[in-house]
Amino acid sequence: MNNKLYQLKESLAELEHQQWMAWARDLLEKENISNEIRDRWEVYFVPYAELPEKIKERDRVYAQKSLDIMKKYTEIN
């Protein structure tokens, strides 16, 4: 993967993390979520750069899915 494509994938992964945080925070405010889940999620309410690699990889999976869709309609290699 070339450097520009790698940077794009990381940017998309970071966006995925931001979207997840927004969704999770909204859900925690509106729903009756157990303290166990709340505690587990709140650990990850940090900037993408501060996440453990294992968690970043989860975001990268969805970033790759976005890239795959973009590749179908653009000249991204």
C-alpha positions as CSV (number, residue, x, y, z in Angstrom):
1,M,0.0,0.0,0.0
2,N,1.5,3.3,-1.0
3,N,1.9,6.1,1.5
4,K,-1.0,8.2,0.3
5,L,-3.3,5.3,0.4
6,Y,-2.1,4.3,3.8
7,Q,-2.7,7.9,5.0
8,L,-6.2,7.8,3.5
9,K,-7.0,4.5,5.2
10,E,-5.8,5.9,8.6
11,S,-7.9,9.0,8.1
12,L,-10.9,6.9,7.4
13,A,-10.2,4.8,10.4
14,E,-9.9,7.9,12.5
15,L,-13.3,9.1,11.2
16,E,-14.8,5.7,11.9
17,H,-13.6,6.0,15.5
18,Q,-15.1,9.5,15.8
19,Q,-18.4,8.2,14.4
20,W,-18.4,5.4,16.9
21,M,-17.7,7.7,19.8
22,A,-20.6,10.0,18.8
23,W,-22.9,7.0,18.5
24,A,-21.8,5.4,21.7
25,R,-22.0,8.7,23.7
26,D,-25.5,9.3,22.3
27,L,-26.6,5.7,23.2
28,L,-25.2,6.1,26.7
29,E,-27.2,9.3,27.2
30,K,-30.5,7.9,25.8
31,E,-30.6,4.3,26.7
32,N,-30.3,2.2,29.9
33,I,-26.9,0.7,29.3
34,S,-25.3,-1.5,31.9
35,N,-22.4,0.0,34.0
36,E,-20.2,-2.9,32.7
37,I,-20.7,-1.8,29.0
38,R,-20.4,1.9,30.0
39,D,-17.1,1.3,31.7
40,R,-15.8,-0.8,28.8
41,W,-16.7,1.8,26.2
42,E,-15.5,4.9,28.1
43,V,-12.0,3.6,28.1
44,Y,-12.0,4.2,24.3
45,F,-13.4,7.7,24.4
46,V,-9.9,9.0,23.5
47,P,-8.4,10.3,20.2
48,Y,-7.7,7.7,17.6
49,A,-4.0,8.1,18.0
50,E,-4.2,7.0,21.7
51,L,-6.1,3.8,21.0
52,P,-4.4,0.4,21.4
53,E,-3.4,-1.1,18.0
54,K,-6.0,-3.9,18.5
55,I,-8.8,-1.3,18.6
56,K,-7.3,0.7,15.7
57,E,-7.4,-2.5,13.7
58,R,-11.2,-2.7,14.2
59,D,-11.6,0.8,12.8
60,R,-9.3,0.0,9.9
61,V,-11.6,-2.9,8.9
62,Y,-14.3,-0.4,8.2
63,A,-11.9,2.1,6.7
64,Q,-10.9,-0.7,4.2
65,K,-14.5,-1.3,3.4
66,S,-14.9,2.4,2.6
67,L,-11.8,2.3,0.4
68,D,-13.1,-0.8,-1.4
69,I,-16.3,1.1,-2.3
70,M,-14.3,4.2,-3.4
71,K,-12.0,2.0,-5.6
72,K,-15.1,0.8,-7.5
73,Y,-16.0,4.4,-8.5
74,T,-12.7,6.2,-8.7
75,E,-9.1,5.7,-9.7
76,I,-7.8,5.1,-6.2
77,N,-5.2,2.3,-6.2
